[in-house]
Amino acid sequence: MGLDHLEEEMASVDLAQLDTQLASVRQSLVEAREHWDECIKHRTLTEAMYLKIAGTDDAAKAEAERQSALTNGQHQKLLIEQDSVPRLISKKADGTTVRLEGMSDGTSDQLFLALRLVTIEMQMEEGTPLPFIADDLLINCDDERTAASFAL
């Protein structure tokens, strides 16, 4: 490129606009570094929590007990049936499975309560508390399930 062409190109550049763009890029870099630091902090905390429970089956046992508390051990695991439309199914203690539509009103109410509680627990672990609004949660539950729900 010749000197005339370079001078012409430089004359068409708005230096104030370049300063504004540079400031914006610098701010983005600061925000990216802050986000990076937060990610590193989160990863470090997560690894520490994992190492705290790794190698022991205490956490797995506690989780299994918590999950079965609402159903008094009748339902062991919640699965997703991959059909044309994904559906929730429960694996019972005797090995049989039951779809949501085959559950009693009390059992399906307990399932949705459990899903709500898990969602709230997950959000609390991330530091984001959620409100919990409940109305007639236990209306279809027998005394044992009601007691288990109150215990949770």
Secondary structure per residue as TSV (DSSP state, phi and psi in degrees):
chain	resnum	aa	ss	phi	psi
A	1	M	-	360.0	141.1
A	2	G	-	-82.1	162.8
A	3	L	H	-61.9	-38.7
A	4	D	H	-60.8	-43.0
A	5	H	H	-65.3	-42.1
A	6	L	H	-63.7	-43.0
A	7	E	H	-63.5	-38.5
A	8	E	H	-64.9	-42.6
A	9	E	H	-66.6	-40.9
A	10	M	H	-65.2	-35.4
A	11	A	H	-66.5	-27.0
A	12	S	T	-84.4	-5.9
A	13	V	-	-86.7	131.6
A	14	D	-	-89.5	106.7
A	15	L	H	-64.7	-33.7
A	16	A	H	-64.2	-39.5
A	17	Q	H	-67.1	-38.5
A	18	L	H	-63.7	-39.9
A	19	D	H	-61.7	-41.9
A	20	T	H	-63.8	-43.9
A	21	Q	H	-64.4	-40.7
A	22	L	H	-63.1	-43.5
A	23	A	H	-61.7	-40.1
A	24	S	H	-64.5	-41.8
A	25	V	H	-65.4	-41.2
A	26	R	H	-63.3	-40.8
A	27	Q	H	-64.1	-41.6
A	28	S	H	-62.1	-38.4
A	29	L	H	-65.4	-41.7
A	30	V	H	-61.8	-45.1
A	31	E	H	-64.3	-39.4
A	32	A	H	-64.4	-39.6
A	33	R	H	-65.8	-41.1
A	34	E	H	-63.3	-42.1
A	35	H	H	-63.8	-41.9
A	36	W	H	-58.9	-46.8
A	37	D	H	-60.6	-41.6
A	38	E	H	-63.2	-41.2
A	39	C	H	-63.5	-43.1
A	40	I	H	-62.9	-43.3
A	41	K	H	-61.6	-45.6
A	42	H	H	-62.7	-42.8
A	43	R	H	-63.6	-42.9
A	44	T	H	-62.2	-44.3
A	45	L	H	-64.3	-40.7
A	46	T	H	-64.1	-44.0
A	47	E	H	-62.9	-39.7
A	48	A	H	-63.9	-42.1
A	49	M	H	-64.5	-40.2
A	50	Y	H	-64.0	-46.6
A	51	L	H	-62.9	-29.6
A	52	K	H	-64.8	-35.0
A	53	I	H	-105.8	-10.9
A	54	A	T	-64.8	143.8
A	55	G	T	84.3	-7.3
A	56	T	-	-119.5	151.1
A	57	D	S	-100.1	10.1
A	58	D	H	-60.5	-44.2
A	59	A	H	-64.8	-42.7
A	60	A	H	-64.1	-40.8
A	61	K	H	-64.9	-43.0
A	62	A	H	-63.4	-41.1
A	63	E	H	-65.5	-42.8
A	64	A	H	-62.6	-40.9
A	65	E	H	-65.2	-40.9
A	66	R	H	-63.7	-42.6
A	67	Q	H	-67.3	-35.9
A	68	S	H	-85.2	-9.4
A	69	A	H	-61.3	-39.6
A	70	L	T	-71.2	-25.1
A	71	T	T	-109.0	7.6
A	72	N	T	53.5	36.0
A	73	G	T	81.7	-0.8
A	74	Q	S	-72.6	-33.8
A	75	H	E	-115.3	124.4
A	76	Q	E	-95.7	-32.6
A	77	K	E	-152.0	143.4
A	78	L	E	-102.4	128.6
A	79	L	E	-124.0	163.1
A	80	I	E	-114.3	118.8
A	81	E	E	-82.3	121.7
A	82	Q	-	-91.5	86.5
A	83	D	S	-109.0	-161.1
A	84	S	S	-59.9	-32.0
A	85	V	S	-126.3	122.4
A	86	P	-	-59.9	137.0
A	87	R	E	-132.9	147.2
A	88	L	E	-79.3	134.0
A	89	I	E	-134.3	154.2
A	90	S	E	-114.0	135.2
A	91	K	E	-93.5	120.1
A	92	K	E	-85.2	168.4
A	93	A	T	-60.2	-30.0
A	94	D	T	-86.1	4.2
A	95	G	S	94.6	-13.2
A	96	T	-	-77.3	162.7
A	97	T	E	-119.9	153.9
A	98	V	E	-139.8	133.9
A	99	R	E	-77.4	163.3
A	100	L	G	-55.7	-41.7
A	101	E	G	-68.3	-18.0
A	102	G	G	-90.8	-2.7
A	103	M	S	-84.7	153.2
A	104	S	-	-68.6	164.2
A	105	D	H	-59.2	-39.9
A	106	G	H	-64.3	-42.1
A	107	T	H	-67.2	-44.2
A	108	S	H	-66.6	-35.5
A	109	D	H	-62.3	-41.7
A	110	Q	H	-63.5	-39.2
A	111	L	H	-60.7	-49.6
A	112	F	H	-67.4	-33.3
A	113	L	H	-63.4	-44.9
A	114	A	H	-61.0	-42.4
A	115	L	H	-64.0	-39.1
A	116	R	H	-64.2	-44.9
A	117	L	H	-63.3	-41.0
A	118	V	H	-63.1	-41.9
A	119	T	H	-61.5	-43.6
A	120	I	H	-64.8	-42.5
A	121	E	H	-60.4	-43.8
A	122	M	H	-62.7	-42.5
A	123	Q	H	-66.7	-37.7
A	124	M	H	-66.0	-38.3
A	125	E	H	-62.0	-31.1
A	126	E	T	-85.5	-1.9
A	127	G	T	85.4	15.3
A	128	T	-	-116.4	93.2
A	129	P	-	-69.7	142.9
A	130	L	-	-117.7	148.0
A	131	P	-	-71.3	150.8
A	132	F	-	-122.9	109.3
A	133	I	-	-108.7	124.9
A	134	A	-	-130.4	136.5
A	135	D	S	-144.1	121.5
A	136	D	S	55.8	37.4
A	137	L	T	-62.9	-34.4
A	138	L	T	-108.7	16.1
A	139	I	T	-62.8	-32.0
A	140	N	T	-101.2	10.2
A	141	C	-	-95.0	145.6
A	142	D	-	-78.1	176.4
A	143	D	H	-62.1	-38.9
A	144	E	H	-64.5	-45.3
A	145	R	H	-68.5	-36.1
A	146	T	H	-62.4	-44.3
A	147	A	H	-62.3	-42.8
A	148	A	H	-63.4	-39.0
A	149	S	H	-65.2	-43.7
A	150	F	H	-65.4	-33.8
A	151	A	H	-64.1	-37.6
A	152	L	-	-71.4	360.0
